[in-house]
Structures are given as structure tokens and as C-alpha cells.
Amino acid sequence: MSLIDDDVVLVTGFPSFRARKMVEQVLRANDKTLVYAIVHEKFAEQANVFLTNHDALAIAALEV
């Protein structure tokens, strides 16, 4: 399956508990899903810790 055929998901409120669980669930369902997470600058370090601890997750975090 090519990237163009895969799902793309936009997650807001990352790295809140709900957003983290949703990302994990989405990627368990299809590990080819591209997940963009909108992260408020004040939570950037917490988001990076989550991503570092879950390096199997393909997540691109955007700071606003």
C-alpha cells in the first residue's frame, strides 16, 4: 500500500491523555497511518518525551 492510499489523521490537544490514547489506537489499527499532532509550545517537551518513548509511532508534531 502506498502512502497516498493510507489514512492521514490530525490530532489536536496532543499530548493530553485522550490524544495520546487516540494516537496509539489509530496506529495499532493501521501502522501506515500518518498522524499529525498539533502541540502547544508549552507542551512540546512532554510531547517529545512521549514520542521518544514510543519511537515505533510515526508522528509528526507541529508546534503552534
Secondary structure, DSSP 4 states (H G I P E B T S, - for coil): --GGGS-EEEEEEETSHHHHHHHHHHHHH-TT-EEEEEE-GGGHHHHHHHHHHTTTS-EEEEE-
